[in-house]
């Protein structure tokens, strides 16, 4: 495998993993009716489900707020490297 493919795999694999985990947790939380049980009064909601719901909220914030920015930075860095390497000098300055 070439170094470019390895670099792309290092970027894509965690992104896909986070998105798949987000989707799986969302489907499971909806199927279990977690929102209804969290919003209802009483201590009948198991702590494990509350912890997973909290983790889902943090994962959702990461996927929606942080991940797009990280991908844009990686894409910008990749484009910048391509432009620098295709310049007449052919190598990075410095």
WOBEL-V843819 format. One record per pair of residues at least 12 apart in sequence whose ideal C-beta (glycine too) atoms are under 7 Angstrom apart, sorted by the first residue. I is the first residue (numbers start at 1). J is the second residue. D is the distance in Angstrom with one decimal. If there is no record, write none. Layout:
{{I	J	D} {I	J	D}}
This chain:
{{11	74	5.3} {15	67	6.4} {15	71	6.7} {18	59	6.9} {18	62	6.8} {18	63	5.6} {18	67	6.4} {19	63	6.5} {21	59	6.5} {22	59	5.4} {22	60	6.3} {22	63	5.0} {25	52	6.8} {25	56	4.6} {25	59	6.8} {26	56	6.9} {29	53	6.3} {29	56	6.0} {32	49	6.9} {34	49	5.6} {34	53	5.4} {38	50	6.9} {38	53	6.2}}
